[in-house]
Amino acid sequence: MKPISTITVASELPDALAPLRDLALNLRWSWRRQTVDLFRSLDPQVFVDSGENPFAMLPMVPAGRLAEAARDESFLARMRSEVGDLRTYLDSGRWFQRTVPGEQGTGQGSSIAYFSMEFGITPTLPIYSGGLGILAGDHLKSASDLGVPLTAIGLLYQWGYFSQSLDRSGWQQEEYRLNDPADLPVEPVLEQDGTQLTVRVTLPGGRDVEIAVWKAQVGRVALLLLDTNVEGNDESARQITDRLYGGDHEHRIVQEIVLGIGGVRAVQEYARVTGGPAPTVFHLNEGHAGFSGLERVGRLIEGGAGFSEAVAEVRAGTVFTTHTPVPAGIDRFDASQLRGYLDADENGLSRLIPSLPVEAALALGIEEGGDIFNMAQLGFRIAQRSNGVAKLHGAVSRGMFQNLYPGFDVPEVPIGSVTNGVHRRTWTSAHMDDLYKKALGDVDISSMSDWSALSALTDHELTSTRDALRADLVAMARKHVKDSWLRRGADEAELAWTDHILDPGVLTIGFARRVSTYKRLTLMLSDPERLKRILLDEERPVQIVVAGKSHPADRPGKEFLQQLVQFADDHGVRHRIVFLPDYDIRMASVLIAGADVWLNNPVRPEEASGTSGMKAVLNGGLTFSISDGWWDEMKDDAAGWTIPTADVADQVERDRIEAGALYEILEQEIAPLFYERDARGMQRGWMTKVRSSLVRIAPQITAARMVRDYVTELYLPASRAAGAFAADPVLAGAFTEWKARVGQVWSQIAVRDVRLEGTTEDRVATGAEVTLSAEVDLAGLADEDVLVEAVLGEVADGDEIIDPQLIPLRRGDDGRFAARFALAVPGRVGCTVRVTPQHPVLSSRAELGLVTTA
Ligand SMILES: *Cc1c(COP(=O)(O)O)cnc(C)c1O
């Protein structure tokens, strides 16, 4: 994007209104309704015409209207109040400042760099496609609310993700809209001399690509956006940041080079020009930015480190989050293609990343026995701390990547989990927000975990709120269905029926998400006749609102979508089931808030977390879900319904059984409870469930909880680990030497003569004390280089110890390693002895993949 008219725009505003530009440029308005209302009131029609875009609307407001507002004392007072509120928000100490003491680790003077391929913050900054981006956007908003010192890095795409419409037959049509830089709420990052900050990467053949750095301000958090559409670049370089998830592998590799390598250079330059803290922790939101690790390794080597030392140091400060339990969801490239980009010189060092030894770097990501470079594997190798996005997803990821930690059982694979969350202020409707204020007070609840005061909300309050939200959804759906039919070629005159579809008094089920096979959009169509009976039930009717885009290249996805649209087109049911094209953030907030029940029926365990159901919970919707993703760990019969998972391998049979359970629960439990009224006409049972969901589930699914977990479980430990390397210049060298020595002798380590004493029989009473001892040959290593442990636990079929308990053994006077302990749990107990390496730099037992057992 060429730097153009953002400055001109400001000059056109009357002086008295100049603060509007700053207000529009801080995206904090995307979660502060009062600021948006201020812009709307400036000129309601222009506000709508601009796509509800406070920044883009300013140059569109007629000069007369601006002059009028500049004289309007009440408008000016509201503007000052919003400016004051923003200033207070930016200046006041927050959770992080209260919780993390000054000079410690990430405290003051250092920061976290957060990399993501997409960010979903507001529809006016269309650089996202779906869940991953919205999660990243919510992460930034909560980091801002909590005062976490984070700088984000992403790409500024010339084209937004496509908008979706349908043809007459219900087939998805895609249309891409050009992002006009003048309309985007971003500013160039400026050098001291006033020119825009740029960084460079060198592609093969010495082709320099210049990358312009822009900034979107998200509350306190700066989001740096990289843009290769720069005057001096050749045509193909200008197209690198053309669009999100378009193009072939080649294109994706180059985008990831810009994001990862350009991103590290940009965030460091940004710290220089702003005088702000340089990042010490690097968080990779999915594997796309994995090359950032290689860039940092290269820098350390330039500074004199060896390759292994540099990797150890980079690992210490890196956090990697994996987002998919489906192998096909991981970026995998031809190693030879990547080798071409790393472009080795005659010494084997990269021309893309100076000083980086190319083959050693490739070895970090190349899959065993192949020539495939796996970005997730690079993530795990370059990040000492990593996580999945829900407990179940963490467990599935440990299984998926067990081969990277040979010799260790799945539970010990060092991949943890931080369950996703959603930004409360962004995803709570105004109606519902009023109830929160009423019950909890007008306080910042982002760091509160006790929301039990919500149980005081009355049936009446909840009913009127839920009715209003459902009515908003119905009104939005009628308009969208009519617009959609006009685009599908229908005539206005034949569309009167669209004014009467859906019913604001009928139980409303919502289903909206990306159309991917595993999410099973069409599961509800398994038995179309049964679904029709449910929708058309005379006493207890049900209505369903569906939305979602299919990836343009996903034919099966488009076929599912077409099936659903064709079912919904049927005259007999079209008033009870609708498909709304062009699902995006704006539609999501009305659709999700208005649904009484949010349906989620993925193939377990393929939904890593899912977040739309969390947004429903915040608005008093109830969850109806397969036990997968976030619901697997939070499911609660008092707060929702769980569709049992069929344990059969055949997918068709499994779909049939799970669909049957879905219908059954809908007919037998959900609809009866919704329509049950007490003597006062209140939905007593239903609202009791809503209160349980708000009190028990809502506080757990906020992005504030998620970001606090990232800070305490990952960012602070990573910051301390990175700090240890920074504080001790010989640590990296000493650790690398130690690691090499341990690796060399490890195969000679032996455990012999294991003795279990204290019992003569093979049957003992619960609580009996025994002594386990072994002779361990450490092959020249010192005692403190290893941990010798008893592995103790129930023996299951296959003679494996499951869920082992680990008890450290110490060296006794006789030279043997031993421990005395009680056998507390009845059952068939097995034990053995194992040795693993031990060093302060290591954060998990399995990290080096070395273990010796008796
Ligand atoms: C929340 C959201 C998503 C993600 O929904 P999942 O349940 O995680 O699939 C996708 N798109 C939009 C527009 C959203 O608001």
The ligand as a MOL file (V3000), in Angstrom:
LIG
                    3D

  0  0  0     0  0            999 V3000
M  V30 BEGIN CTAB
M  V30 COUNTS 15 15 0 0 0
M  V30 BEGIN ATOM
M  V30 1 C -16.3370 -16.5000 16.6020 0
M  V30 2 C -16.2760 -16.4880 15.1270 0
M  V30 3 C -15.7210 -17.5670 14.4210 0
M  V30 4 C -15.1750 -18.7920 15.1170 0
M  V30 5 O -16.2090 -19.6720 15.4670 0
M  V30 6 P -15.8980 -21.1850 15.8810 0
M  V30 7 O -16.9770 -21.5810 16.7760 0
M  V30 8 O -14.5820 -21.1630 16.5890 0
M  V30 9 O -15.8430 -21.9770 14.6380 0
M  V30 10 C -15.6710 -17.5120 13.0370 0
M  V30 11 N -16.1510 -16.4440 12.3740 0
M  V30 12 C -16.7040 -15.3890 13.0100 0
M  V30 13 C -17.2090 -14.2440 12.2170 0
M  V30 14 C -16.7800 -15.3780 14.4030 0
M  V30 15 O -17.2990 -14.3210 15.0270 0
M  V30 END ATOM
M  V30 BEGIN BOND
M  V30 1 1 1 2
M  V30 2 1 2 3
M  V30 3 2 2 14
M  V30 4 1 3 4
M  V30 5 2 3 10
M  V30 6 1 4 5
M  V30 7 1 5 6
M  V30 8 2 6 7
M  V30 9 1 6 8
M  V30 10 1 6 9
M  V30 11 1 10 11
M  V30 12 2 11 12
M  V30 13 1 12 13
M  V30 14 1 12 14
M  V30 15 1 14 15
M  V30 END BOND
M  V30 END CTAB
M  END
